[in-house]
Amino acid sequence: MAKQKLTLALDPELISFGKNYATGRGTSLSELLETYLAQLRATPELPDGDGASALVRRIRAELAQGQPKAPHEVDQKAVRLEHLNTKFT
């Protein structure tokens, strides 16, 4: 199966952490995220959420209440425009 590109808008410090974490383990950030998502898909979900990480349980709880909120206000349009300006200049 051919791979597709995906653009994510993440906090720059989180991106830096992710890249350093992946590099320290001899992989790329893309491979790290792909592996994590594949593990989530392969892990059978239990109805009460047992077995899920604390982060996954928190995300599920937030999604159950509606759109999750960032810990601070994020201007998604500005983040995307900045990313595109950096990418294509």
Backbone as numpy.savetxt, mean C-alpha at the origin, in Angstrom:
# Nx Ny Nz CAx CAy CAz Cx Cy Cz
1.41 -14.45 -17.28 0.57 -13.28 -17.28 1.46 -12.03 -17.28
1.15 -11.09 -18.14 1.92 -9.86 -18.21 1.60 -8.98 -17.00
2.61 -8.27 -16.55 2.42 -7.38 -15.40 1.96 -6.02 -15.89
1.23 -5.32 -15.04 0.75 -3.98 -15.33 1.37 -3.00 -14.35
1.53 -1.77 -14.80 2.01 -0.72 -13.91 0.86 -0.19 -13.09
1.19 0.28 -11.90 0.21 0.84 -10.98 0.83 2.06 -10.33
0.10 3.16 -10.32 0.58 4.37 -9.67 -0.10 4.48 -8.31
0.71 4.63 -7.27 0.21 4.80 -5.92 0.66 6.15 -5.39
-0.18 6.78 -4.61 0.19 8.02 -3.95 0.42 7.70 -2.47
1.69 7.71 -2.06 2.05 7.38 -0.69 2.92 8.48 -0.10
2.95 8.53 1.21 3.81 9.47 1.91 5.26 9.20 1.51
6.03 10.24 1.16 7.42 10.03 0.74 8.27 9.27 1.75
8.04 9.50 3.04 8.81 8.77 4.05 8.46 7.29 4.05
7.21 6.97 3.78 6.78 5.58 3.70 7.40 4.91 2.47
7.47 5.63 1.37 8.10 5.10 0.16 9.57 4.82 0.43
10.25 5.76 1.06 11.66 5.58 1.39 11.86 4.37 2.29
11.02 4.25 3.32 11.10 3.10 4.21 10.89 1.81 3.43
9.87 1.77 2.58 9.57 0.57 1.81 10.71 0.17 0.89
11.31 1.15 0.23 12.44 0.86 -0.67 13.63 0.32 0.12
13.94 0.95 1.25 15.05 0.49 2.08 14.78 -0.91 2.64
13.55 -1.15 3.07 13.16 -2.46 3.60 13.33 -3.53 2.53
12.83 -3.23 1.32 12.93 -4.19 0.22 14.38 -4.43 -0.17
15.16 -3.37 -0.29 16.56 -3.49 -0.67 17.32 -4.34 0.35
17.03 -4.14 1.61 17.68 -4.91 2.67 17.35 -6.40 2.60
16.30 -6.73 1.89 15.90 -8.13 1.74 16.14 -8.65 0.33
16.88 -7.87 -0.47 17.26 -8.30 -1.80 16.11 -8.36 -2.79
15.15 -7.46 -2.64 14.01 -7.44 -3.56 13.66 -5.99 -3.89
12.63 -5.80 -4.67 12.17 -4.46 -4.99 10.89 -4.17 -4.21
10.52 -2.91 -4.17 9.28 -2.53 -3.49 8.09 -3.16 -4.22
8.15 -3.20 -5.53 7.07 -3.82 -6.31 6.90 -5.29 -5.95
8.02 -6.02 -5.90 7.96 -7.44 -5.55 7.47 -7.63 -4.13
7.90 -6.76 -3.23 7.47 -6.84 -1.84 5.95 -6.68 -1.73
5.41 -5.67 -2.40 3.97 -5.44 -2.37 3.21 -6.56 -3.07
3.75 -7.04 -4.19 3.10 -8.13 -4.91 3.04 -9.39 -4.04
4.12 -9.70 -3.36 4.16 -10.86 -2.48 3.16 -10.71 -1.34
3.10 -9.53 -0.75 2.16 -9.29 0.35 0.72 -9.46 -0.12
0.38 -8.89 -1.27 -0.99 -9.01 -1.78 -1.32 -10.46 -2.14
-0.35 -11.17 -2.71 -0.56 -12.58 -3.04 -0.82 -13.40 -1.78
-0.09 -13.07 -0.70 -0.31 -13.77 0.57 -1.69 -13.47 1.14
-2.12 -12.23 1.02 -3.47 -11.89 1.48 -4.52 -12.67 0.69
-4.32 -12.77 -0.62 -5.27 -13.50 -1.46 -5.28 -14.98 -1.12
-4.13 -15.55 -0.82 -4.02 -16.98 -0.56 -4.46 -17.39 0.84
-4.54 -16.43 1.74 -4.91 -16.74 3.13 -6.42 -16.73 3.25
-7.00 -17.86 3.63 -8.46 -17.88 3.79 -8.89 -16.94 4.90
-9.93 -16.18 4.62 -10.42 -15.24 5.63 -11.34 -15.96 6.60
-11.15 -15.68 7.84 -12.03 -16.21 8.87 -13.09 -15.15 9.16
-14.32 -15.56 9.42 -15.40 -14.59 9.61 -15.15 -13.57 10.70
-14.48 -13.97 11.76 -14.26 -13.03 12.87 -12.95 -12.28 12.76
-12.21 -12.48 11.67 -10.97 -11.75 11.47 -9.77 -12.33 12.18
-9.92 -13.47 12.84 -8.77 -14.09 13.51 -7.72 -14.45 12.47
-6.50 -14.30 12.82 -5.42 -14.62 11.90 -4.96 -13.43 11.08
-5.75 -12.38 11.04 -5.36 -11.19 10.30 -4.43 -10.34 11.16
-3.54 -9.63 10.49 -2.64 -8.75 11.23 -3.43 -7.59 11.83
-2.82 -6.93 12.78 -3.48 -5.77 13.41 -3.80 -4.71 12.37
-2.89 -4.52 11.41 -3.12 -3.52 10.36 -4.32 -3.90 9.51
-4.40 -5.15 9.10 -5.52 -5.59 8.27 -6.82 -5.47 9.04
-6.83 -5.81 10.32 -8.05 -5.67 11.12 -8.46 -4.20 11.22
-7.48 -3.31 11.39 -7.80 -1.88 11.47 -8.38 -1.37 10.16
-7.76 -1.78 9.04 -8.25 -1.34 7.73 -9.66 -1.86 7.50
-9.91 -3.12 7.84 -11.27 -3.67 7.69 -12.28 -2.89 8.52
-11.91 -2.56 9.75 -12.81 -1.80 10.62 -13.10 -0.42 10.04
-12.08 0.24 9.51 -12.28 1.56 8.92 -13.15 1.48 7.68
-12.92 0.46 6.85 -13.73 0.31 5.64 -15.19 0.01 5.98
-15.41 -0.71 7.05 -16.77 -1.02 7.47 -17.52 0.25 7.88
-16.78 1.27 8.29 -17.40 2.53 8.73 -17.44 3.56 7.61
-16.98 3.23 6.42 -16.96 4.17 5.31 -15.53 4.45 4.90
-15.33 5.54 4.20 -14.02 5.91 3.68 -13.04 6.16 4.81
-11.89 5.42 4.83 -10.91 5.66 5.89 -10.29 7.05 5.77
-9.91 7.59 6.87 -9.31 8.93 6.91 -7.80 8.82 7.12
-7.06 9.64 6.39 -5.62 9.72 6.58 -5.36 10.41 7.91
-4.19 10.14 8.54 -3.90 10.79 9.81 -3.75 12.30 9.68
-3.59 12.78 8.45 -3.53 14.21 8.19 -4.19 14.47 6.84
-4.56 15.71 6.58 -5.25 16.06 5.34 -4.30 15.88 4.16
-4.77 15.19 3.12 -3.96 14.93 1.94 -4.67 15.50 0.72
-3.98 16.34 -0.01 -4.51 16.89 -1.26 -4.10 15.93 -2.37
-4.99 14.98 -2.70 -4.67 13.94 -3.66 -4.32 14.50 -5.04
-5.01 15.55 -5.46 -4.72 16.14 -6.76 -3.31 16.72 -6.79
-2.93 17.43 -5.73 -1.59 18.01 -5.67 -0.52 16.92 -5.64
-0.78 15.85 -4.90 0.19 14.74 -4.83 0.36 14.13 -6.21
-0.73 13.89 -6.91 -0.66 13.29 -8.26 0.06 14.22 -9.23
-0.27 15.52 -9.21 0.39 16.47 -10.11 1.89 16.54 -9.82
2.26 16.55 -8.55 3.68 16.56 -8.18 4.37 15.31 -8.70
3.72 14.16 -8.55 4.29 12.91 -9.04 4.48 12.97 -10.56
3.47 13.43 -11.27 3.56 13.49 -12.73 4.62 14.49 -13.18
4.72 15.62 -12.48 5.76 16.59 -12.82 7.15 16.01 -12.62
7.32 15.29 -11.54 8.61 14.65 -11.26 8.92 13.56 -12.28
7.91 12.80 -12.63 8.08 11.66 -13.54 8.40 12.10 -14.96
7.78 13.17 -15.42 7.91 13.56 -16.82 8.75 14.81 -17.06
9.49 15.26 -16.06 10.38 16.42 -16.30 11.81 16.04 -16.06
